[in-house]
Amino acid sequence: MGGYKKNKDGFIDIKIERLIDWNEESGVGCICSDKITKEGFKVGYMYRGKPIANCPDSGWIFMAGDEDEEYIGNPNKNHILDINTVCNYDKDIIPYIHSKIGSMYIRVDNKRFEIYDGTKPIFIAKQER
């Protein structure tokens, strides 16, 4: 992890600031890969599915982009977090978080995302702290 301080649960210890206003009907919860919050990768892939009814679910899923099926299927490797918390791990996602349900983006360089259409590879990068 190259010098990142971690908390007692293994998450990279970051200062959480209020970076977004989330006033949508859906909740603030999202699924985030440990590759982002514990291993230090930037968000490489993000998808907004239909939020689960009667749950504080925004519908968002955030991954580094190189997780395999086994990693994704392991509930110990993915956690439900407040979407604002994930924005604090990777501020590059902020312009996209109010995208409509069904939106899917991939990182194409160190700062930018594009709508995923299957023609470009996901740019995998470590967070800079």
N, CA, C and O atoms as CSV, one atom per row, in Angstrom:
chain,resi,resn,atom,element,x,y,z
A,1,MET,N,N,0.816,-1.186,0.000
A,1,MET,CA,C,0.000,0.000,0.000
A,1,MET,C,C,0.853,1.240,0.000
A,1,MET,O,O,0.327,2.350,-0.088
A,2,GLY,N,N,2.125,1.087,0.094
A,2,GLY,CA,C,3.031,2.203,-0.087
A,2,GLY,C,C,2.757,3.421,0.763
A,2,GLY,O,O,2.498,4.498,0.226
A,3,GLY,N,N,2.807,3.281,2.086
A,3,GLY,CA,C,2.778,4.433,2.950
A,3,GLY,C,C,1.413,4.967,3.329
A,3,GLY,O,O,1.338,5.976,4.031
A,4,TYR,N,N,0.339,4.347,2.902
A,4,TYR,CA,C,-0.983,4.818,3.315
A,4,TYR,C,C,-1.267,4.345,4.731
A,4,TYR,O,O,-1.082,3.174,5.062
A,5,LYS,N,N,-1.712,5.259,5.543
A,5,LYS,CA,C,-2.125,4.918,6.892
A,5,LYS,C,C,-3.504,4.269,6.808
A,5,LYS,O,O,-4.376,4.750,6.084
A,6,LYS,N,N,-3.700,3.182,7.545
A,6,LYS,CA,C,-4.981,2.490,7.526
A,6,LYS,C,C,-5.612,2.510,8.904
A,6,LYS,O,O,-4.920,2.572,9.921
A,7,ASN,N,N,-6.946,2.456,8.925
A,7,ASN,CA,C,-7.636,2.395,10.207
A,7,ASN,C,C,-7.700,0.949,10.700
A,7,ASN,O,O,-7.173,0.046,10.050
A,8,LYS,N,N,-8.332,0.734,11.825
A,8,LYS,CA,C,-8.352,-0.596,12.442
A,8,LYS,C,C,-9.066,-1.643,11.580
A,8,LYS,O,O,-8.834,-2.839,11.755
A,9,ASP,N,N,-9.929,-1.213,10.652
A,9,ASP,CA,C,-10.647,-2.143,9.783
A,9,ASP,C,C,-9.940,-2.367,8.449
A,9,ASP,O,O,-10.445,-3.095,7.595
A,10,GLY,N,N,-8.776,-1.746,8.263
A,10,GLY,CA,C,-7.997,-1.934,7.043
A,10,GLY,C,C,-8.298,-0.949,5.927
A,10,GLY,O,O,-7.711,-1.040,4.849
A,11,PHE,N,N,-9.205,-0.005,6.168
A,11,PHE,CA,C,-9.501,1.009,5.157
A,11,PHE,C,C,-8.421,2.087,5.191
A,11,PHE,O,O,-7.906,2.429,6.255
A,12,ILE,N,N,-8.086,2.618,4.016
A,12,ILE,CA,C,-7.161,3.740,3.958
A,12,ILE,C,C,-7.774,4.873,4.760
A,12,ILE,O,O,-8.923,5.253,4.535
A,13,ASP,N,N,-7.015,5.402,5.684
A,13,ASP,CA,C,-7.505,6.437,6.593
A,13,ASP,C,C,-7.479,7.780,5.877
A,13,ASP,O,O,-6.414,8.348,5.637
A,14,ILE,N,N,-8.660,8.278,5.542
A,14,ILE,CA,C,-8.776,9.569,4.872
A,14,ILE,C,C,-9.702,10.475,5.671
A,14,ILE,O,O,-10.536,10.009,6.448
A,15,LYS,N,N,-9.541,11.763,5.465
A,15,LYS,CA,C,-10.447,12.730,6.072
A,15,LYS,C,C,-11.699,12.782,5.197
A,15,LYS,O,O,-11.614,13.001,3.989
A,16,ILE,N,N,-12.859,12.578,5.818
A,16,ILE,CA,C,-14.116,12.615,5.079
A,16,ILE,C,C,-14.719,14.014,5.196
A,16,ILE,O,O,-15.027,14.492,6.287
A,17,GLU,N,N,-14.875,14.650,4.041
A,17,GLU,CA,C,-15.492,15.967,3.964
A,17,GLU,C,C,-16.803,15.842,3.195
A,17,GLU,O,O,-16.967,14.923,2.393
A,18,ARG,N,N,-17.720,16.747,3.430
A,18,ARG,CA,C,-18.972,16.771,2.666
A,18,ARG,C,C,-18.642,17.359,1.299
A,18,ARG,O,O,-18.439,18.567,1.172
A,19,LEU,N,N,-18.589,16.501,0.271
A,19,LEU,CA,C,-18.213,16.933,-1.069
A,19,LEU,C,C,-19.399,17.055,-2.007
A,19,LEU,O,O,-19.329,17.748,-3.023
A,20,ILE,N,N,-20.499,16.374,-1.661
A,20,ILE,CA,C,-21.659,16.359,-2.551
A,20,ILE,C,C,-22.936,16.573,-1.761
A,20,ILE,O,O,-22.987,16.365,-0.549
A,21,ASP,N,N,-23.948,16.988,-2.470
A,21,ASP,CA,C,-25.300,17.028,-1.921
A,21,ASP,C,C,-26.077,15.916,-2.611
A,21,ASP,O,O,-26.217,15.911,-3.834
A,22,TRP,N,N,-26.570,14.993,-1.836
A,22,TRP,CA,C,-27.342,13.881,-2.396
A,22,TRP,C,C,-28.775,14.047,-1.920
A,22,TRP,O,O,-29.100,13.709,-0.782
A,23,ASN,N,N,-29.623,14.561,-2.783
A,23,ASN,CA,C,-31.009,14.785,-2.415
A,23,ASN,C,C,-31.953,14.022,-3.332
A,23,ASN,O,O,-33.093,14.432,-3.552
A,24,GLU,N,N,-31.462,12.900,-3.866
A,24,GLU,CA,C,-32.294,12.069,-4.721
A,24,GLU,C,C,-33.175,11.174,-3.854
A,24,GLU,O,O,-32.883,10.941,-2.681
A,25,GLU,N,N,-34.256,10.677,-4.450
A,25,GLU,CA,C,-35.171,9.812,-3.706
A,25,GLU,C,C,-34.478,8.579,-3.160
A,25,GLU,O,O,-34.776,8.132,-2.052
A,26,SER,N,N,-33.562,8.032,-3.928
A,26,SER,CA,C,-32.852,6.846,-3.466
A,26,SER,C,C,-31.918,7.222,-2.322
A,26,SER,O,O,-31.621,8.399,-2.116
A,27,GLY,N,N,-31.472,6.249,-1.603
A,27,GLY,CA,C,-30.597,6.502,-0.475
A,27,GLY,C,C,-29.176,6.816,-0.881
A,27,GLY,O,O,-28.860,6.945,-2.063
A,28,VAL,N,N,-28.332,6.937,0.113
A,28,VAL,CA,C,-26.938,7.327,-0.116
A,28,VAL,C,C,-25.993,6.133,-0.209
A,28,VAL,O,O,-24.801,6.322,-0.448
A,29,GLY,N,N,-26.484,4.930,-0.030
A,29,GLY,CA,C,-25.624,3.754,-0.029
A,29,GLY,C,C,-25.151,3.367,-1.412
A,29,GLY,O,O,-25.853,3.564,-2.404
A,30,CYS,N,N,-23.951,2.813,-1.465
A,30,CYS,CA,C,-23.406,2.295,-2.713
A,30,CYS,C,C,-22.464,1.142,-2.381
A,30,CYS,O,O,-22.029,0.992,-1.239
A,31,ILE,N,N,-22.160,0.340,-3.380
A,31,ILE,CA,C,-21.216,-0.758,-3.202
A,31,ILE,C,C,-19.868,-0.308,-3.729
A,31,ILE,O,O,-19.768,0.240,-4.826
A,32,CYS,N,N,-18.825,-0.546,-2.935
A,32,CYS,CA,C,-17.484,-0.131,-3.331
A,32,CYS,C,C,-16.494,-1.254,-3.059
A,32,CYS,O,O,-16.508,-1.865,-1.990
A,33,SER,N,N,-15.651,-1.515,-4.020
A,33,SER,CA,C,-14.622,-2.538,-3.926
A,33,SER,C,C,-13.522,-2.142,-2.947
A,33,SER,O,O,-13.138,-0.976,-2.862
A,34,ASP,N,N,-13.025,-3.126,-2.215
A,34,ASP,CA,C,-11.884,-2.908,-1.329
A,34,ASP,C,C,-10.631,-2.490,-2.092
A,34,ASP,O,O,-9.714,-1.915,-1.505
A,35,LYS,N,N,-10.584,-2.769,-3.376
A,35,LYS,CA,C,-9.419,-2.323,-4.146
A,35,LYS,C,C,-9.301,-0.805,-4.090
A,35,LYS,O,O,-8.201,-0.259,-4.171
A,36,ILE,N,N,-10.438,-0.126,-3.952
A,36,ILE,CA,C,-10.449,1.330,-3.864
A,36,ILE,C,C,-10.176,1.787,-2.433
A,36,ILE,O,O,-9.314,2.634,-2.201
A,37,THR,N,N,-10.906,1.226,-1.484
A,37,THR,CA,C,-10.861,1.718,-0.110
A,37,THR,C,C,-9.761,1.121,0.754
A,37,THR,O,O,-9.388,1.702,1.773
A,38,LYS,N,N,-9.233,-0.046,0.350
A,38,LYS,CA,C,-8.197,-0.696,1.156
A,38,LYS,C,C,-6.881,-0.886,0.416
A,38,LYS,O,O,-5.820,-0.941,1.039
A,39,GLU,N,N,-6.943,-0.989,-0.920
A,39,GLU,CA,C,-5.728,-1.251,-1.695
A,39,GLU,C,C,-5.195,-0.029,-2.428
A,39,GLU,O,O,-4.086,-0.059,-2.961
A,40,GLY,N,N,-5.982,1.053,-2.459
A,40,GLY,CA,C,-5.472,2.313,-2.989
A,40,GLY,C,C,-5.654,2.566,-4.459
A,40,GLY,O,O,-4.954,3.409,-5.021
A,41,PHE,N,N,-6.580,1.862,-5.118
A,41,PHE,CA,C,-6.835,2.117,-6.530
A,41,PHE,C,C,-7.890,3.190,-6.708
A,41,PHE,O,O,-8.733,3.396,-5.835
A,42,LYS,N,N,-7.842,3.874,-7.845
A,42,LYS,CA,C,-8.897,4.808,-8.226
A,42,LYS,C,C,-10.087,3.997,-8.747
A,42,LYS,O,O,-9.949,2.827,-9.102
A,43,VAL,N,N,-11.243,4.636,-8.786
A,43,VAL,CA,C,-12.402,4.027,-9.431
A,43,VAL,C,C,-12.075,3.915,-10.918
A,43,VAL,O,O,-11.684,4.898,-11.548
A,44,GLY,N,N,-12.235,2.717,-11.472
A,44,GLY,CA,C,-12.001,2.505,-12.897
A,44,GLY,C,C,-13.281,2.187,-13.647
A,44,GLY,O,O,-13.380,2.397,-14.856
A,45,TYR,N,N,-14.262,1.676,-12.910
A,45,TYR,CA,C,-15.546,1.274,-13.483
A,45,TYR,C,C,-16.643,1.673,-12.510
A,45,TYR,O,O,-16.539,1.426,-11.309
A,46,MET,N,N,-17.685,2.285,-13.030
A,46,MET,CA,C,-18.821,2.613,-12.172
A,46,MET,C,C,-20.113,2.428,-12.950
A,46,MET,O,O,-20.223,2.777,-14.125
A,47,TYR,N,N,-21.085,1.862,-12.244
A,47,TYR,CA,C,-22.368,1.529,-12.851
A,47,TYR,C,C,-23.481,1.907,-11.885
A,47,TYR,O,O,-23.403,1.624,-10.689
A,48,ARG,N,N,-24.511,2.543,-12.412
A,48,ARG,CA,C,-25.658,2.868,-11.575
A,48,ARG,C,C,-26.842,2.003,-11.993
A,48,ARG,O,O,-27.470,2.226,-13.027
A,49,GLY,N,N,-27.121,1.016,-11.161
A,49,GLY,CA,C,-28.276,0.167,-11.381
A,49,GLY,C,C,-29.507,0.737,-10.697
A,49,GLY,O,O,-29.457,1.797,-10.074
A,50,LYS,N,N,-30.591,0.026,-10.822
A,50,LYS,CA,C,-31.833,0.444,-10.174
A,50,LYS,C,C,-31.683,0.234,-8.669
A,50,LYS,O,O,-31.364,-0.870,-8.227
A,51,PRO,N,N,-31.911,1.282,-7.879
A,51,PRO,CA,C,-31.801,1.135,-6.430
A,51,PRO,C,C,-32.790,0.091,-5.892
A,51,PRO,O,O,-33.892,-0.066,-6.418
A,52,ILE,N,N,-32.382,-0.604,-4.854
A,52,ILE,CA,C,-33.249,-1.572,-4.202
A,52,ILE,C,C,-34.309,-0.800,-3.411
A,52,ILE,O,O,-33.985,0.094,-2.629
A,53,ALA,N,N,-35.562,-1.154,-3.623
A,53,ALA,CA,C,-36.664,-0.464,-2.947
A,53,ALA,C,C,-36.575,-0.631,-1.435
A,53,ALA,O,O,-36.142,-1.670,-0.936
A,54,ASN,N,N,-36.983,0.388,-0.728
A,54,ASN,CA,C,-37.035,0.390,0.740
A,54,ASN,C,C,-35.667,0.195,1.393
A,54,ASN,O,O,-35.577,-0.249,2.537
A,55,CYS,N,N,-34.621,0.525,0.671
A,55,CYS,CA,C,-33.256,0.462,1.199
A,55,CYS,C,C,-32.574,1.800,0.910
A,55,CYS,O,O,-32.949,2.491,-0.037
A,56,PRO,N,N,-31.599,2.162,1.698
A,56,PRO,CA,C,-30.867,3.407,1.423
A,56,PRO,C,C,-29.838,3.202,0.307
A,56,PRO,O,O,-28.638,3.371,0.524
A,57,ASP,N,N,-30.311,2.841,-0.874
A,57,ASP,CA,C,-29.463,2.418,-1.986
A,57,ASP,C,C,-29.512,3.449,-3.109
A,57,ASP,O,O,-30.588,3.781,-3.606
A,58,SER,N,N,-28.332,3.959,-3.511
A,58,SER,CA,C,-28.243,4.881,-4.640
A,58,SER,C,C,-28.228,4.147,-5.975
A,58,SER,O,O,-28.491,4.737,-7.023
A,59,GLY,N,N,-27.917,2.853,-5.924
A,59,GLY,CA,C,-27.787,2.066,-7.144
A,59,GLY,C,C,-26.367,1.992,-7.671
A,59,GLY,O,O,-26.088,1.198,-8.570
A,60,TRP,N,N,-25.454,2.807,-7.131
A,60,TRP,CA,C,-24.086,2.864,-7.648
A,60,TRP,C,C,-23.224,1.701,-7.159
A,60,TRP,O,O,-23.313,1.261,-6.013
A,61,ILE,N,N,-22.389,1.226,-8.079
A,61,ILE,CA,C,-21.355,0.230,-7.795
A,61,ILE,C,C,-20.049,0.815,-8.321
A,61,ILE,O,O,-19.977,1.252,-9.470
A,62,PHE,N,N,-19.023,0.820,-7.482
A,62,PHE,CA,C,-17.714,1.361,-7.858
A,62,PHE,C,C,-16.651,0.270,-7.733
A,62,PHE,O,O,-16.516,-0.361,-6.685
A,63,MET,N,N,-15.899,0.056,-8.815
A,63,MET,CA,C,-14.843,-0.948,-8.857
A,63,MET,C,C,-13.567,-0.321,-9.418
A,63,MET,O,O,-13.612,0.693,-10.115
A,64,ALA,N,N,-12.435,-0.940,-9.102
A,64,ALA,CA,C,-11.175,-0.486,-9.697
A,64,ALA,C,C,-11.161,-0.813,-11.190
A,64,ALA,O,O,-10.599,-0.073,-11.998
A,65,GLY,N,N,-11.790,-1.937,-11.535
A,65,GLY,CA,C,-11.897,-2.307,-12.946
A,65,GLY,C,C,-11.173,-3.576,-13.321
A,65,GLY,O,O,-11.325,-4.070,-14.438
A,66,ASP,N,N,-10.380,-4.118,-12.400
A,66,ASP,CA,C,-9.681,-5.369,-12.712
A,66,ASP,C,C,-10.051,-6.493,-11.746
A,66,ASP,O,O,-9.356,-7.507,-11.680
A,67,GLU,N,N,-11.147,-6.318,-10.993
A,67,GLU,CA,C,-11.607,-7.374,-10.097
A,67,GLU,C,C,-12.111,-8.559,-10.924
A,67,GLU,O,O,-12.819,-8.377,-11.915
A,68,ASP,N,N,-11.743,-9.760,-10.512
A,68,ASP,CA,C,-12.248,-10.939,-11.204
A,68,ASP,C,C,-13.547,-11.402,-10.542
A,68,ASP,O,O,-13.960,-10.848,-9.523
A,69,GLU,N,N,-14.184,-12.412,-11.121
A,69,GLU,CA,C,-15.472,-12.912,-10.617
A,69,GLU,C,C,-15.383,-13.334,-9.150
A,69,GLU,O,O,-16.293,-13.068,-8.364
A,70,GLU,N,N,-14.282,-13.993,-8.788
A,70,GLU,CA,C,-14.120,-14.447,-7.407
A,70,GLU,C,C,-14.069,-13.253,-6.445
A,70,GLU,O,O,-14.699,-13.268,-5.388
A,71,TYR,N,N,-13.321,-12.236,-6.822
A,71,TYR,CA,C,-13.210,-11.034,-5.984
A,71,TYR,C,C,-14.572,-10.366,-5.838
A,71,TYR,O,O,-14.988,-10.037,-4.727
A,72,ILE,N,N,-15.264,-10.165,-6.950
A,72,ILE,CA,C,-16.566,-9.499,-6.936
A,72,ILE,C,C,-17.579,-10.291,-6.110
A,72,ILE,O,O,-18.411,-9.712,-5.412
A,73,GLY,N,N,-17.500,-11.615,-6.195
A,73,GLY,CA,C,-18.437,-12.469,-5.484
A,73,GLY,C,C,-18.144,-12.643,-4.011
A,73,GLY,O,O,-18.936,-13.259,-3.298
A,74,ASN,N,N,-17.031,-12.119,-3.537
A,74,ASN,CA,C,-16.655,-12.257,-2.132
A,74,ASN,C,C,-17.208,-11.068,-1.344
A,74,ASN,O,O,-16.733,-9.945,-1.514
A,75,PRO,N,N,-18.216,-11.302,-0.475
A,75,PRO,CA,C,-18.807,-10.184,0.257
A,75,PRO,C,C,-17.834,-9.497,1.214
A,75,PRO,O,O,-18.108,-8.386,1.668
A,76,ASN,N,N,-16.721,-10.125,1.524
A,76,ASN,CA,C,-15.712,-9.502,2.377
A,76,ASN,C,C,-14.816,-8.534,1.608
A,76,ASN,O,O,-13.994,-7.844,2.212
A,77,LYS,N,N,-14.961,-8.474,0.287
A,77,LYS,CA,C,-14.123,-7.609,-0.553
A,77,LYS,C,C,-14.869,-6.391,-1.090
A,77,LYS,O,O,-14.284,-5.551,-1.773
A,78,ASN,N,N,-16.152,-6.299,-0.783
A,78,ASN,CA,C,-16.989,-5.194,-1.245
A,78,ASN,C,C,-17.822,-4.725,-0.067
A,78,ASN,O,O,-18.353,-5.542,0.685
A,79,HIS,N,N,-17.940,-3.421,0.096
A,79,HIS,CA,C,-18.661,-2.894,1.243
A,79,HIS,C,C,-19.682,-1.857,0.809
A,79,HIS,O,O,-19.529,-1.213,-0.229
A,80,ILE,N,N,-20.719,-1.703,1.612
A,80,ILE,CA,C,-21.715,-0.671,1.392
A,80,ILE,C,C,-21.261,0.565,2.155
A,80,ILE,O,O,-21.059,0.528,3.369
A,81,LEU,N,N,-21.107,1.645,1.427
A,81,LEU,CA,C,-20.635,2.910,1.995
A,81,LEU,C,C,-21.568,4.030,1.572
A,81,LEU,O,O,-22.375,3.864,0.658
A,82,ASP,N,N,-21.457,5.156,2.229
A,82,ASP,CA,C,-22.140,6.379,1.819
A,82,ASP,C,C,-21.443,6.864,0.545
A,82,ASP,O,O,-20.214,6.869,0.475
A,83,ILE,N,N,-22.211,7.266,-0.445
A,83,ILE,CA,C,-21.630,7.704,-1.713
A,83,ILE,C,C,-20.658,8.872,-1.513
A,83,ILE,O,O,-19.672,8.980,-2.243
A,84,ASN,N,N,-20.916,9.733,-0.549
A,84,ASN,CA,C,-19.995,10.830,-0.259
A,84,ASN,C,C,-18.632,10.302,0.190
A,84,ASN,O,O,-17.602,10.892,-0.137
A,85,THR,N,N,-18.620,9.198,0.935
A,85,THR,CA,C,-17.359,8.600,1.374
A,85,THR,C,C,-16.534,8.162,0.173
A,85,THR,O,O,-15.327,8.401,0.127
A,86,VAL,N,N,-17.176,7.523,-0.796
A,86,VAL,CA,C,-16.457,7.071,-1.997
A,86,VAL,C,C,-15.939,8.282,-2.769
A,86,VAL,O,O,-14.843,8.233,-3.326
A,87,CYS,N,N,-16.706,9.358,-2.807
A,87,CYS,CA,C,-16.236,10.591,-3.463
A,87,CYS,C,C,-14.962,11.116,-2.802
A,87,CYS,O,O,-14.115,11.703,-3.475
A,88,ASN,N,N,-14.819,10.913,-1.507
A,88,ASN,CA,C,-13.608,11.334,-0.806
A,88,ASN,C,C,-12.415,10.454,-1.163
A,88,ASN,O,O,-11.279,10.926,-1.141
A,89,TYR,N,N,-12.649,9.194,-1.489
A,89,TYR,CA,C,-11.559,8.332,-1.944
A,89,TYR,C,C,-11.142,8.682,-3.369
A,89,TYR,O,O,-9.965,8.577,-3.713
A,90,ASP,N,N,-12.097,9.098,-4.197
A,90,ASP,CA,C,-11.796,9.420,-5.594
A,90,ASP,C,C,-12.712,10.546,-6.074
A,90,ASP,O,O,-13.841,10.300,-6.497
A,91,LYS,N,N,-12.226,11.754,-6.006
A,91,LYS,CA,C,-13.012,12.938,-6.366
A,91,LYS,C,C,-13.354,12.999,-7.853
A,91,LYS,O,O,-14.243,13.751,-8.252
A,92,ASP,N,N,-12.655,12.212,-8.677
A,92,ASP,CA,C,-12.920,12.215,-10.118
A,92,ASP,C,C,-14.333,11.738,-10.454
A,92,ASP,O,O,-14.830,12.032,-11.541
A,93,ILE,N,N,-14.990,11.011,-9.552
A,93,ILE,CA,C,-16.329,10.489,-9.833
A,93,ILE,C,C,-17.433,11.522,-9.617
A,93,ILE,O,O,-18.558,11.326,-10.077
A,94,ILE,N,N,-17.131,12.606,-8.932
A,94,ILE,CA,C,-18.158,13.569,-8.532
A,94,ILE,C,C,-19.010,14.080,-9.704
A,94,ILE,O,O,-20.229,14.156,-9.553
A,95,PRO,N,N,-18.441,14.429,-10.848
A,95,PRO,CA,C,-19.301,14.946,-11.932
A,95,PRO,C,C,-20.323,13.940,-12.467
A,95,PRO,O,O,-21.252,14.327,-13.176
A,96,TYR,N,N,-20.166,12.661,-12.140
A,96,TYR,CA,C,-21.008,11.618,-12.722
A,96,TYR,C,C,-22.061,11.057,-11.768
A,96,TYR,O,O,-22.949,10.324,-12.205
A,97,ILE,N,N,-21.984,11.381,-10.490
A,97,ILE,CA,C,-22.818,10.655,-9.521
A,97,ILE,C,C,-24.315,10.910,-9.645
A,97,ILE,O,O,-25.106,10.117,-9.133
A,98,HIS,N,N,-24.724,11.972,-10.296
A,98,HIS,CA,C,-26.156,12.198,-10.477
A,98,HIS,C,C,-26.635,11.691,-11.844
A,98,HIS,O,O,-27.701,12.084,-12.319
A,99,SER,N,N,-25.846,10.824,-12.465
A,99,SER,CA,C,-26.225,10.232,-13.752
A,99,SER,C,C,-27.455,9.342,-13.576
A,99,SER,O,O,-27.731,8.846,-12.484
A,100,LYS,N,N,-28.172,9.157,-14.654
A,100,LYS,CA,C,-29.414,8.385,-14.595
A,100,LYS,C,C,-29.123,6.890,-14.377
A,100,LYS,O,O,-28.022,6.401,-14.630
A,101,ILE,N,N,-30.137,6.206,-13.907
A,101,ILE,CA,C,-30.058,4.754,-13.716
A,101,ILE,C,C,-29.742,4.110,-15.056
A,101,ILE,O,O,-30.311,4.482,-16.083
A,102,GLY,N,N,-28.838,3.146,-15.042
A,102,GLY,CA,C,-28.385,2.480,-16.255
A,102,GLY,C,C,-27.077,3.027,-16.790
A,102,GLY,O,O,-26.505,2.467,-17.725
A,103,SER,N,N,-26.595,4.123,-16.203
A,103,SER,CA,C,-25.331,4.727,-16.651
A,103,SER,C,C,-24.156,3.838,-16.258
A,103,SER,O,O,-24.111,3.290,-15.157
A,104,MET,N,N,-23.213,3.709,-17.179
A,104,MET,CA,C,-22.015,2.912,-16.944
A,104,MET,C,C,-20.830,3.665,-17.531
A,104,MET,O,O,-20.842,4.059,-18.697
A,105,TYR,N,N,-19.802,3.859,-16.699
A,105,TYR,CA,C,-18.621,4.611,-17.115
A,105,TYR,C,C,-17.355,3.825,-16.810
A,105,TYR,O,O,-17.303,3.021,-15.879
A,106,ILE,N,N,-16.333,4.085,-17.628
A,106,ILE,CA,C,-14.999,3.562,-17.340
A,106,ILE,C,C,-14.007,4.722,-17.349
A,106,ILE,O,O,-14.189,5.722,-18.044
A,107,ARG,N,N,-12.961,4.552,-16.559
A,107,ARG,CA,C,-11.870,5.531,-16.566
A,107,ARG,C,C,-11.052,5.290,-17.833
A,107,ARG,O,O,-10.704,4.154,-18.154
A,108,VAL,N,N,-10.750,6.373,-18.546
A,108,VAL,CA,C,-9.967,6.261,-19.778
A,108,VAL,C,C,-8.579,6.879,-19.660
A,108,VAL,O,O,-7.712,6.635,-20.499
A,109,ASP,N,N,-8.371,7.681,-18.614
A,109,ASP,CA,C,-7.037,8.181,-18.316
A,109,ASP,C,C,-7.011,8.557,-16.835
A,109,ASP,O,O,-7.942,8.233,-16.097
A,110,ASN,N,N,-5.977,9.220,-16.410
A,110,ASN,CA,C,-5.803,9.475,-14.981
A,110,ASN,C,C,-6.924,10.312,-14.356
A,110,ASN,O,O,-7.123,10.251,-13.142
A,111,LYS,N,N,-7.649,11.079,-15.143
A,111,LYS,CA,C,-8.685,11.971,-14.607
A,111,LYS,C,C,-10.083,11.788,-15.206
A,111,LYS,O,O,-11.071,12.157,-14.572
A,112,ARG,N,N,-10.184,11.226,-16.411
A,112,ARG,CA,C,-11.455,11.248,-17.148
A,112,ARG,C,C,-12.143,9.886,-17.236
A,112,ARG,O,O,-11.509,8.830,-17.253
A,113,PHE,N,N,-13.479,9.969,-17.293
A,113,PHE,CA,C,-14.321,8.805,-17.537
A,113,PHE,C,C,-15.064,9.015,-18.842
A,113,PHE,O,O,-15.276,10.149,-19.270
A,114,GLU,N,N,-15.456,7.922,-19.470
A,114,GLU,CA,C,-16.318,7.957,-20.643
A,114,GLU,C,C,-17.393,6.910,-20.470
A,114,GLU,O,O,-17.230,5.949,-19.719
A,115,ILE,N,N,-18.500,7.106,-21.177
A,115,ILE,CA,C,-19.557,6.096,-21.169
A,115,ILE,C,C,-18.962,4.801,-21.704
A,115,ILE,O,O,-18.272,4.796,-22.723
A,116,TYR,N,N,-19.236,3.715,-21.012
A,116,TYR,CA,C,-18.691,2.418,-21.422
A,116,TYR,C,C,-19.465,1.887,-22.620
A,116,TYR,O,O,-20.685,1.730,-22.567
A,117,ASP,N,N,-18.740,1.614,-23.703
A,117,ASP,CA,C,-19.370,1.047,-24.889
A,117,ASP,C,C,-18.662,-0.232,-25.345
A,117,ASP,O,O,-18.988,-0.795,-26.390
A,118,GLY,N,N,-17.692,-0.679,-24.548
A,118,GLY,CA,C,-16.999,-1.924,-24.856
A,118,GLY,C,C,-15.832,-1.796,-25.812
A,118,GLY,O,O,-15.199,-2.801,-26.135
A,119,THR,N,N,-15.526,-0.596,-26.277
A,119,THR,CA,C,-14.465,-0.442,-27.271
A,119,THR,C,C,-13.115,-0.046,-26.684
A,119,THR,O,O,-12.093,-0.157,-27.361
A,120,LYS,N,N,-13.096,0.413,-25.436
A,120,LYS,CA,C,-11.840,0.863,-24.827
A,120,LYS,C,C,-11.556,0.061,-23.562
A,120,LYS,O,O,-12.475,-0.393,-22.880
A,121,PRO,N,N,-10.288,-0.105,-23.262
A,121,PRO,CA,C,-9.942,-0.767,-21.996
A,121,PRO,C,C,-10.108,0.184,-20.819
A,121,PRO,O,O,-10.075,1.403,-20.982
A,122,ILE,N,N,-10.284,-0.379,-19.650
A,122,ILE,CA,C,-10.354,0.422,-18.433
A,122,ILE,C,C,-8.946,0.823,-18.038
A,122,ILE,O,O,-8.044,-0.014,-17.997
A,123,PHE,N,N,-8.758,2.090,-17.751
A,123,PHE,CA,C,-7.474,2.606,-17.291
A,123,PHE,C,C,-7.407,2.354,-15.783
A,123,PHE,O,O,-8.202,2.906,-15.022
A,124,ILE,N,N,-6.476,1.534,-15.363
A,124,ILE,CA,C,-6.297,1.172,-13.949
A,124,ILE,C,C,-5.184,2.040,-13.374
A,124,ILE,O,O,-4.087,2.105,-13.928
A,125,ALA,N,N,-5.477,2.710,-12.251
A,125,ALA,CA,C,-4.493,3.606,-11.658
A,125,ALA,C,C,-4.615,3.599,-10.150
A,125,ALA,O,O,-5.689,3.352,-9.601
A,126,LYS,N,N,-3.507,3.871,-9.488
A,126,LYS,CA,C,-3.484,4.009,-8.039
A,126,LYS,C,C,-3.874,5.442,-7.657
A,126,LYS,O,O,-3.668,6.388,-8.417
A,127,GLN,N,N,-4.438,5.564,-6.465
A,127,GLN,CA,C,-4.764,6.868,-5.919
A,127,GLN,C,C,-3.478,7.604,-5.580
A,127,GLN,O,O,-2.470,6.992,-5.223
A,128,GLU,N,N,-3.527,8.910,-5.696
A,128,GLU,CA,C,-2.397,9.737,-5.307
A,128,GLU,C,C,-2.762,10.430,-4.022
A,128,GLU,O,O,-3.769,11.135,-3.960
A,129,ARG,N,N,-1.975,10.247,-3.010
A,129,ARG,CA,C,-2.253,10.871,-1.699
A,129,ARG,C,C,-1.030,11.633,-1.265
A,129,ARG,O,O,-1.029,12.240,-0.194
